Amino acid sequence: MKNVKRKIAAALIVVAGVVGLSACTSDADKASENISTAAEAFEVQRSITATNGITGEVMLFAEGRCSFEYPSASRIDITCKYGPSEYRRHTYIKGDQDQVVIAQDVAIDVSEYNTRIVIKPQNILPEFDIMVGEDE
């Protein structure tokens, strides 16, 4: 009977430890995570400004229900929702001496729920020559 009680006590200690460690995230961490999740669903109103580090000139300004990603250290992709099914993506690329801003002027209707895949057969199939007939 003592062994059973010890095993139950050990199991309770392990469970309490796991529960205690899972509570280590602060309220601020959870709030930040929730804001990020809401922003990815276009539920957060934001203003995003990219400036030239040398001149201080504003290179890009986006305001609205926008989400952003950093695919690399020198690039920012910003996707904004302008209406129920209107989305625009803007890209800011920073180099050593110059910056490039790519802005989508007109919204396009894209699905939030379906993946769009474009396959170009000319890029998949290799080029080859067919010779028919006799060799001379």
DOTOR-953403 format. One record per residue (C-alpha): residue number from 1; x, y, z. Coordinates in pm, whole numbers, plus 50000, padded with zeros to 5 digits. Example, Ala and Ser with C-alpha at 12.3 -4.5 7.8 and 13.67 -1.06 7.14 Angstrom:
2
- i;u;v;w
- 1;51230;49550;50780 .
- 2;51367;49894;50714 .
// end
This chain:
136
- i;u;v;w
- 1;50000;50000;50000 .
- 2;50291;50233;50075 .
- 3;50427;50188;49721 .
- 4;50091;50283;49568 .
- 5;50075;50598;49782 .
- 6;50431;50689;49684 .
- 7;50353;50640;49315 .
- 8;50040;50854;49342 .
- 9;50235;51125;49530 .
- 10;50512;51119;49268 .
- 11;50258;51145;48987 .
- 12;50090;51441;49158 .
- 13;50426;51615;49198 .
- 14;50503;51566;48829 .
- 15;50161;51697;48726 .
- 16;50197;51999;48958 .
- 17;50541;52071;48811 .
- 18;50412;52059;48454 .
- 19;50117;52284;48540 .
- 20;50349;52522;48726 .
- 21;50592;52546;48436 .
- 22;50314;52606;48185 .
- 23;50205;52908;48391 .
- 24;50548;53074;48350 .
- 25;50427;53293;48065 .
- 26;50326;53635;48182 .
- 27;50001;53815;48110 .
- 28;50197;54048;47880 .
- 29;50332;53752;47679 .
- 30;49983;53610;47636 .
- 31;49840;53951;47542 .
- 32;50117;53999;47284 .
- 33;50046;53655;47138 .
- 34;49674;53734;47119 .
- 35;49739;54068;46945 .
- 36;49963;53895;46690 .
- 37;49695;53635;46623 .
- 38;49429;53907;46583 .
- 39;49655;54109;46351 .
- 40;49714;53807;46128 .
- 41;49334;53785;46096 .
- 42;49319;54157;45997 .
- 43;49140;54251;46319 .
- 44;49393;54514;46433 .
- 45;49412;54872;46300 .
- 46;49780;54964;46250 .
- 47;50001;55228;46098 .
- 48;50335;55111;45958 .
- 49;50605;55359;45855 .
- 50;50937;55279;45686 .
- 51;51192;55563;45677 .
- 52;51524;55616;45505 .
- 53;51791;55583;45774 .
- 54;52015;55844;45611 .
- 55;51773;56119;45505 .
- 56;51487;56045;45745 .
- 57;51246;56057;45450 .
- 58;50933;55842;45476 .
- 59;50964;55566;45216 .
- 60;50646;55373;45295 .
- 61;50341;55441;45505 .
- 62;50059;55189;45544 .
- 63;49758;55236;45764 .
- 64;49467;55002;45820 .
- 65;49408;54640;45901 .
- 66;49755;54525;45808 .
- 67;49977;54228;45874 .
- 68;50352;54230;45811 .
- 69;50632;53978;45769 .
- 70;51010;53997;45754 .
- 71;51112;53731;45498 .
- 72;51468;53867;45524 .
- 73;51660;54132;45716 .
- 74;51628;54375;45426 .
- 75;51267;54316;45324 .
- 76;50924;54378;45476 .
- 77;50602;54244;45319 .
- 78;50285;54422;45432 .
- 79;49941;54280;45347 .
- 80;49641;54503;45417 .
- 81;49270;54430;45406 .
- 82;49073;54715;45245 .
- 83;48729;54556;45236 .
- 84;48546;54227;45284 .
- 85;48743;54064;45001 .
- 86;48995;54335;44903 .
- 87;49360;54277;44988 .
- 88;49677;54460;44885 .
- 89;50037;54366;44947 .
- 90;50312;54624;44974 .
- 91;50684;54542;44990 .
- 92;50971;54752;45124 .
- 93;51324;54645;45029 .
- 94;51623;54813;45191 .
- 95;51973;54808;45049 .
- 96;52296;54974;45162 .
- 97;52240;55296;44968 .
- 98;51885;55270;44840 .
- 99;51535;55154;44920 .
- 100;51261;55015;44701 .
- 101;50892;55042;44777 .
- 102;50648;54821;44588 .
- 103;50288;54926;44645 .
- 104;49981;54751;44508 .
- 105;49749;55030;44386 .
- 106;49434;54829;44321 .
- 107;49291;54564;44549 .
- 108;49232;54220;44405 .
- 109;48975;53965;44510 .
- 110;49156;53673;44670 .
- 111;49013;53396;44877 .
- 112;49095;53370;45245 .
- 113;49004;53003;45239 .
- 114;49144;52855;44918 .
- 115;49501;52814;44805 .
- 116;49582;52937;44457 .
- 117;49849;52743;44268 .
- 118;49975;52850;43927 .
- 119;50162;52586;43730 .
- 120;50347;52680;43415 .
- 121;50410;52360;43217 .
- 122;50685;52526;43014 .
- 123;50888;52558;43335 .
- 124;50829;52198;43444 .
- 125;50888;52004;43124 .
- 126;51245;51997;42998 .
- 127;51320;52106;42645 .
- 128;51412;51824;42411 .
- 129;51451;51767;42038 .
- 130;51277;51486;41852 .
- 131;51442;51354;41539 .
- 132;51223;51145;41311 .
- 133;51349;50964;41006 .
- 134;51685;50837;40895 .
- 135;52020;50990;40982 .
- 136;52211;51104;40676 .
// end
